[in-house]
Amino acid sequence: MAEKETKNSVGNNIPKGNKKNPGGAKFTPKFNPIYIYGILLLAFFAINYYTNSGTPVETSWQEVKNTMLKNGDIAKIVVVNKSQSDIFLKEGSYEKYKSKLDQGFGSPAKVGPHFFFTIGSVDVFEKNLESAQAEFGDNAKVTLTYETRVNYFSEVMGWLLFPLIMLAIWFWFYRRMSKGGGGGGNIFNVGKSQAKIFDKESRVSTTFKEVAGLAEAKQEIEEIVEFLKNPDRYTKLGGKIPKGALLVGPPGTGKTLLAKAVAGEADVPFFSMSGSDFVEMFVGVGASRVRDLFKQAKEKAPCIVFIDEIDAIGRARGRNPNMGSNDERENTLNQLLTEMDGFDTNSGVIILGATNRADILDRALMRAGRFDRQIHVELPDVIDRKEIFLVHLRPLTLSEDVNVNFLAKQTPGFSGADIANVCNEAALIAARKQKTKVEKQDFLDAVDRIVGGLEKKNKIITADEKAIIAYHEAGHATVSWLLEHAHPLVKVTIVPRGKALGAAWYLPEERQITTREQMLDEVCATLGGRAAETVVFSKISSGAQNDLEKVTKTAYSMICYFGMSDKVGNVSYYDSSGQSDYSFNKPYSEKTAELIDAEIKELIDIAFSRAKDILIKNAEGHKQLAELLLEREVIFTEDMEHIFGPRPWGKKKEEDNPLKEDDTQPTSLESEITKV
């Protein structure tokens, strides 16, 4: 027999059975505590309605005397609690007052009481009643009784209403604070783990193929996944699976993406949570969540537990600014250390951590047996950037002039997240210009947008200020072009971007170590703007603030960190372990501090003099460059070559580039993207 089908509101056929209800079985709602609250609320209204049903109609003594007593319609009067008189009508008189008594659901019962009124005092009421009876004779004779009534429901509600309101407010706040708990907000689940579990039913689709670059990091991570899939290959040789691996690297380099790839590749349950998920305002909650996390992990072993931003709870103990306080974060860390490698063993539970602050982590957390491996995820080099670009260029509609090698060379120092942002910004820029394809210039504009900020062409700048900015930026360009170790220029502009009034783009050489000569040339090129102002205008401006900040930091690093000073010597005052974050003393004496200050000043003064000499010797070229910049607002490498000639040492550096293809000719981009 064909399966029965129904139609939804759109008209689509829907089979009677579905994944959650196979075969169209009868749906049985689950029990929910809110049902109890609803039943109690309905019971409250029912009791209230029942107790208040048949309420007599309010009247006055004048009406009772002049109408009811006078006509002999009252059977009896009951004085209740010495404050209220209830009037009971005779059976034959009920119809006369039916119009007044008809109050709908609240109409008084036929047996009464039918009316009531408030009396001032019992004595006065009795005198008034006697006077009325004497006046009206036998018709006014009624039975007068007295009653004392207690409304137990009102008494109980009066005592319980305020505590119930306070309890409801407390319960609401507690639910809000514990909403992230593993039990969905139950107050008893505030100490439960908040980890998201990915297993066969909720598998992550990310794979290692989607992680471009990071060859070494992927190799170590893939080995852990392979161990979980084929443990016999390693155990038969006596090997043991690593208990933990820590992913370390700058932001945006792909640490979390690697973890997602592990979740997608490993055929085991995957627990994912952030370090901040352990932290709570209640004492002991963090440690409780750690215990619950590892309890769940042991039940599902073999499995992987991923803790992102582990430095939130892994900071070295004893270095918290809260001097000696009972730190909840330290209690959480102690519990984490015990669970990872304590008295009880965790067989089959692998811990993955990610952080960009490995220097502040506790040493006990970093030791072998807890995190056996530290996997460094560094910024991608030019080859890795090419692979990352090929991944993010897949969904874009590209023009033929887009060259992936050129894009990789134009983005030194960019992380994987930055490259993804470049591709997205390029697509947005092309769409803003109503193009059908993303072109090479769109990518260049996207890089400028990310590095320098948004152009502000409407910013008000006077002619004098514009001249100072032009000569300042031309000074940078001139000095950097004529120094061997300075970074080659790409573009100079005096169009304001972000907070900067002008900017120069350079293409830094990708190197692993930097020599003293290279750093001195970079300092000299950075001071080219201030030197240009001094040589041309014989005055200086505040526009060199950022340059001076960079120069000071570079000079300090050369002398205090890299030992590049003859007088200070081959010493380094840099603490790479990060153990002195909260120390109040310098690692050197006051005499050495004076020597360091003198060396920094001398180094900067020499570089500044070099920059001025270069500008004086090449004053004509500097002036041509500044005038061209004032005219066009933007100049490129071709303009520098036209004025100063090509750099003789630029060709040698180009030959060392790993990507030697011609950047001006587009490569077979579609085939490269398909290949990746």
N, C-alpha and C positions, 0 to 999 in steps of 0.2 A: 504494500500500500504506500502510495507516495506520501512524503512527509508534509505535514500541514504547514501552511505558510500564512503569515499575516502581513499587513502593510503598515509601515510607519507613516508619520504625518507627511513625509515627502513623497510617499508612494512607492518606496523601494520594498521589494519582497524580503521578509525576514523569516528565516526558519524558526520553528517553534523551539528547537533546542539550540543551545549555544555553548561556548566554552565553559562558562561558570555554571550552567544549568543544562548538562547534556541530556538529550532525549526529551527535553521539555518537562522535567520532573517538577512536582509541585514545590513552589518556593516557600521556605519556612524562615520567617524572620528571626534573627538572632536576638537574644536577650540583651537589653540595654538598660542601665540604671535609670535613665531618664523616664522610662515607663513608670517606675515607682513614684517619681516626683509628680507625674501627670495624674496618677491614680489618687495620690494624697491631696492634690489640688482640687480634683473633682469631688472628693469626699468632703473637703472643707466647705465647698460651695453648697453641696447637698445638705450638710448638717445645718449650715447657716440658714439656708432657705427653709428647712423643715422647722427649725426653732423659731423663725420669724414669720412662718405662715399663719394666717388668721389673726394678724395684728389688728387690734381695734382702731377705729377712726377717732382722731382727736376732736374734742368739742370743748364747750365752756360751761360754766355753772349757770350762766344766764339762760342758755338754751335748754339745759337739763331742767331748770326750774320752770321756765315759762312755757315750755312745749311738752317735755316728756312727763314731768311730775304732774303738770296741770291736767294732761289728758289721760293720766293713769297708765302710761305705756311701760313703766319700769317694773321689772319683776324683783330685782335685788341690786344692791350696790355693794361692791367689795373694795375696801380700802387696803391697798397694797403698800407695804413697807412705810405706812404713815405719810406717804407723799403723793400717791396717785389713787384715783377712784375709778374703778372699772364698772361700767353700766351694762347690765343684762336686761334686754327687752323681753316683754311677754311674748309668747308664741304668736298670738294673734296680731301683735303690733309690728312684727318684723317687716311686713310688706309695705307699711307706711313709710319706712326709712330706707327702703331697698335702694333707692337712687343714690343716697349718700353713702351707703355701705358697699356699693359695687366698685371695688378697687382693682379688678382684674385678679391676677394670681395672689395678690396680697389681701383679698377680701376676708373679713373676719368670718369665722365659722358660724353656722346658724344657731348653735347652742350658746354662743357668746364667749367672752364679752364682746359687745358690739361697739361701745364708745368708751372713751376715757378722758379724764381731764386732771390737771394737777391742782392739788389743794395746798393752801399755804400752811395750815396747821389743822390737826384733827379737831381741836376744840372749836375753832371757828366754823369748820365744816359741819360739825354736829349741830351747832346753834342755827346755822343757815338752813339745815335740813329740817329741824324742828319748826322753825318759823314758816317754811314752805308748807309743811304738813298741816300746820294750824290754819294756814291761809286757804289751802285747796281741799281740806277735809279728807274723806276716806279715799279719794282717788290717789292721793299722794302718799298713802301708806306703803312703805317698801321694807324689805328685809335688809338690814345693815350688818355686815360682817367685816372682820379684819384678818388679813393674811400677811405672812412674811415669806417672800420668795427669794431664792438664791439662784442666780444664773451661773451655773458651774462652768459653762463653756467660756463665757466672757472672763470669768475669774482666771481660768487656766491660760487663756490667750493673753491676758494682761501680764501674767508672769512670764510667759514663754516668748512673747513677740520680740522683745528686744534681744534676748540671747539668740533667737533664731536668725534675726537680721544680721547680728555680728558674726554668727557662724557662716551664714551665706556669703558675706563679704570676705571673710578669711578663706573660705573654700574657693571662691572665685580667684582671689589673688594667688593662692597656692597652685591652682590649675594653670594660671598664666605663667607663673615662674617655672613650673615643671612641665610645660607644654612640650619641650624638646625631648623629654624622657622617652625611653624605649617603649613604654606602655601607652603612649599616645595621650599623655597629660594626666594620668592617674597619679594621685598624690603619693601612692605607695611605690611608684615606679620612677621617682626622681633620681634614684641611685642606679638605675639601669643604664646599660650602654646605649649610646645613640648612633652606633655604627650602622651604615647602610650595607646590607648583605647582597652580594651579587653571586647567584648560583645558576644552576641549569635553567631555572624558570625566568630569571632576570639577568641574562648575560649581556656583558658589554661588547659592542661591535668593533671597538678599536683594536687594530692589530699592529704588529711591528712594521708592517709594510707602510703604514701611514706615518711612521716616525722617521723623518729624513735626517741624514747626518747621524751624529752620536754613535759612530760605529763601535767604539770601544765600550761605551756604556751599555749599548744594546747587547753586546757579546756577553757581558757579565750577567745581565738580567736574563737573557735567554738561557743561560746555563742553569739558573735557578728554576726556570719554568721547565726545562728539559729534565731536571732532576725529579720534579714532581710527576712528570709524565712517565719517565723510564728510570725509576730509582735503582733497579737491579744493576744497570750498567756501572753505577758508582759504588754501590754497597758491596759488590762482589770483590772489589779491589780494596775494601776497607775504608772508603771515603764516607764522610758524613756531610749531610746537607748543611749549608750555612744557616745559622739561626736568624741572622738579620743582615740587611743591606741598607746603607744610608746614602741617599742621593743628595749630593752637595753641589751647589752651583748658583750663579747669579739668577735673579728673577727673569722669567720668560724664556729660559733655555730648554724647557721641555721635561722637567722632573715629574710633574703630575701627568703629563702625556705618556711618559714611559710607564708609570704606574697603571694608567688606563689600558695601555697595551698589554701589560701583564695580566690584568683582569680579563681582557678579551682572549688572550692566548692560553692561559693556564686553565686546565679542566678541573679546577678545584674551587670551593667557595672562597670568595674574596670579600673581606671586611674593609670598609673605607670610612675614615672619619678624620676630623681635624684636631690638632692639638688643643684648640680652644674649646672643643666639645667636652673636655674633661673638667674644665674650670667652671665652678658654680659658686654662688654666694653662700651656700650652706656648707658648714664644716663637715668634711669626710665624704662629700658626694663624689669628688674627683677620684679618690682611692676606690670607692665603691663601684664607680663606672669602669675603672681599670679591671677590677676583679671580675665584674660581670662580662666584660669584653673577652677576657681570656677564658672564662668558663664556657662561653658560647663557642669560642674558637676551638677549644679542646674537644667539645662535643662533635664538631664538624671536621676535625683533623683528618687528613692533611688539608691545610688551608693557608691563606696569606692574609695578614693584617697590615693595612697601609695607614700610617699616621702622617698626614700632611701638616707642614709647619710645626714640626715636633719641638722646635725651640720654645713654643708657648709653655710647655711643661718641662722641657729638658734643660733649662738654664742651670748652670753650675750652682750647687748648694753653697750657702754661706756668702753669696755675693749679691743678695737681694738688698736693695736700699732700705727695706723695712727692718731696721736693726734688731735682730734677735727675736722677732715676733714669731708666733706660731703660724707659719706660712702654709696655706692650703696647697699652694703649688708644689712646695717641697714634699708634702705628704703624698701628693699624687705621684711625684717622681719616684719617691721611695717605693711605692707600691708597684710602679711600672718596672723598676729595676728588679724587684723580687719576682715578679711574674715572668720577666724575660729570661732570667737565669738565676734562680734562687734555689731553695732546698728542694722544691718540687721541679721535676723536669717537664718541659713542654715539647713533647715529641710530635713532629709534623706541623708545628705552628711556626711560620716564617714571618718575620717582622720587616716591613719596608717603611723607611722613614724618609722624609724630604725636608730640607731646610736650606736657606741661604745664609745662615748664621752658625755654621759648624764650630766657629771659634769660641762661642759662649756655652756650648753644651757641656754637661757634666762629664768628667773623665770616666766615671763608673759606667756611664751610658755608652761611651765610645769604645770600651775595651772589647777584646775578642771574647766571644761567647755570648755577647749581646748583639752588637753590630760588628760582625766579622769582616764586613767589607765596606769600604767607603768608595762610592762610585762618583767620580767628579764629572759633572755635566757642565762643561765650559761653553763660553760663547763660540759660535760656529766660525770656522775659518772660511776662506773664499770658496773652497770646494764644497763644504757643508752647506754654505749659503745657496749655492747653485742648486743642490738637491732640495733644499727647503723651498726655494722659489718654484721649482718644478711641481712640487706638491700643491702649493697655494695658487698656482696659475691654472690648474686644471679647470675650475668652474668658470674662468673668465673668457670672454670673447676677445681675442687678441688681434692686434694689427700685425702686418708682416714686418714692421720695423722694430718689433720688440726682440731684444737679444738678451737671453738669460745670463750669458757670461758678463755682459756689460752691467746688468743689474746686480750681479753678485759682487763685482768690483766696486760698484758705487755705494755699497752699504757696509763698510767695515765697522766692526763693533756692534752691529745689529744682532739682537737675539732672534730666536724663532718667532716669538710673539711680535716683535717689531716688524719682521718680514711679512707676517700675516696681516699686520696693520697697514703696511705699505701697499700690498696688493688690494686690500679692501678700499683704502683711500683713493688709489688710482682708479678703481672702478667707479667710485662715487664722483670723482672729478670728471671723468669721461661722461657719466650720465648727466652731470650738471651742465656740461657743455653740449648736450644732446648729440653725442657721437654714437655711432653704431658699433664701434670697436674701441678697445683700450689701447692707446698708442704709447710710444716710448716717452714722449713728453709728459704724459699723465703720470707715469711712474716717477719721473724726475720732480714733478710738482708735488707728488705725494711725499717723497723723501724730504723736500724742502719744508713741507707743511709739518712733518713730524719732528724734524730736527730744529727748525727755527721758529715754528709757530705760524699763525695765520697772518697773511699780509694785511697791513693797515695803510692803504694808499691814501686814505682821506685824513690821516693824522696831520695836524697843523704844525709845520716846521718852517721857520723863517729862512731867508736866503743865507744869512750868516751861519746859522746852525747847519744848514745843508752843506755849505762849503767845508765847515770843520769836519763833518761826518765823512764827506767824500775824501778829503785829504787823509783823514784818520784811517779809513779802510784801504785807501791806496797805499798808505805806509805799510800796513800789514802785508798786502799783496807784493809790494816791491821787495821788502826785506826777505820774505819767505821764498820768493822766486830766485833771489841771488845768493841764497845760502844752500850749501850742498845737502845738509842733513835735515833741513826743514821740509815739512809736508808740502807736496805739490798742490798748487791752487786749482780749483775747479770753477768757482764762480764767486764774484763779489757783487754785492748789491747795497744800495743805500735806501731801499724801500723798507720801512719799519716792519718788523715781524715780532709778534709777541711783545716783550718788554724792550727788545733791542731796537735801536734806531738805524743800525746797519749791521751787516753780517758778511762773513767770508767763509766759503765752503772749501775745505781741503780734503785731499784723499790720503789719509794716513797710511804709511807703510806698515804692513802686517809683519811684526817681528816678535820674537820670543824674549829677547833681551835688548836693552837700550844702553848705549855707551854714553860716556860723559859728554863727548863732542856732540852727539845727537841731541841730548837734553839742553846743552848750552845754545845750540842753534834754535831750538824750539822756544827757549826763553827769549832769545834775541828777536825772533819773528813776532812773538806775542807783544813785545814792547815796541814794535814798529809803529803802532798807532799813536802812542804817547810821544814817541820820538818825532813823528811827522808834525804833530801839533807844535812841538817846541821849535823845530827847525823853520817851519813855514810861518807860523803866527806869533812865535815868541811868547806864547802863553799856553796854559794847559787847561783842560776841562774835566768835568766829572764823567765823561764818556768812557774813560779807561778803567773804571772800577772793576769790571769783570776780568779784564786783562791783568790788572795788578793782583787780583785775588789768585788767579791761576799761577802767575809768576812766583808769588810768595810761597804757595804750597809746593810748587816744583822745586824751588831753591831749598826749602826746608827739608824736603824728602831727599834731595841729593846729599845734604850735609849730615842729617840726623839718621836717615834710614839706610842709604846706600854707601856711606863712607867715601864720598867723592871730594873730601876736603883735606888738603895736606896738613893744615894746622889742627883740625879736630881729630884727624886720623881715621884709621880703618875700624870704626866702631859703628854700631847700629843701636839706636834706642827704640826701635820698633818692637812691640810685643805681639808676635803673631799668634800667641796662644789665647790672647784676649783675657788673661787672668787679672789684669790691673785696671779694669774698667772703673772701679770705684776707689782707687787709690788717690790720695790727696798730695802726694809728693812726686816731683819730677825725678826721673832716673839719673839725673846728673846734677852737679853742684852749681852754685850761682856763678862761679868763675867760668865754668864750661858754658853756661847759658849766655854769658856776655860774649864769649868767644864765638858761639854759634850765631848770635845776632850780628856780630861784626862780619863774619864770613858770609852770611846771607846778604847783607847790605853790599859787601864788596862784589859778590857774584852778580847781583842785579845791576849795580852801577857799571860794571865792565860790559855787560850785555847791552845796557842802554847806550853806552858810548859807541859800541859797535854798530848798533842800529842807526844812530845819528850819522856816523861816518858813511855808512852805506847810502843813506838818503842824500847826504851832501854830495857825494861823488856821482850819484845818479839823479840829481835834482830835475834835469830836463825830462827824463823818462817818468819820474814820479809825478811831475806836473801834467804831462800828457795823459797819464792814467787817470788822475783826479778830474781833469777837465772832461775826459771821455765818460767818466762815471757820472759827472754832473749832467751831461747831455743825455745819456742813455739810461742811467740809473742802474744798469746791470752790465757787467763785463764778464768775459769767459777766458778760458785758457788761450784761445786763438788771439785775443787782443793782447795778452801778455807776451806771446811769442812775436807778435808784430812790432811791439815797442822795444822789448829787451832781447829778443832772439830766443831760440830754444835753449833749454837747460842742457848742458853737455853731459851731466850725470844722470839725466832722466832715462836715457835709453838703456843703460845697464840695469837699472832697477826694473824696468819693464820686462827685460829678458828673464828675470828671476821669477816672474809671476807664474803660478801654476796653470792659469788659464791663458794660453797663448793664442787663442783664436782671435781673429780680427773682430774688434768690438763694433766696428761700423757696419759689418755685413751680418744680416740676420742669419741665425742658424736654423736648422730644421727643428723648430721648437715643438711642433705637434708630435713628432716622432720621439723627442726626448721626454716629453711629458707622459706619453703612452708607455715608454720604456720604464719610467720610474713608477 
